[in-house]
Amino acid sequence: MLFLVAALLLLGVVMGSVAHAPLPVTLVAAAVIGVWLAVFAVRERHARRRHTSAN
C-alpha cells in the first residue's frame, strides 16, 4: 500500500513538471523513455528465450 502511495505521489510530481515544460522538451523526454522501454522489453524477451531454451 505504501508503494502505491509513493508511486502515485511520484506520478503527480512528474505530471506536474511535464505540464510546465515546453512541448518539444516533453516530446523528447517521451521519446527517450519510449526507446528505453523498448530496449528493455527486447532484452528481457531475448534473455527469457535464451534461458528457457537452455532448460
ZIBELNOR-V907418 format. One record per run of one state. SS is the DSSP state (a for helix, b for strand, c for the rest). FROM is the first residue (numbers start at 1). TO is the last residue. If there is no record, write none. Layout:
BEGIN
SS:FROM:TO
SS:FROM:TO
END
This chain:
BEGIN
c:1:1
a:2:20
c:21:22
a:23:54
c:55:55
END
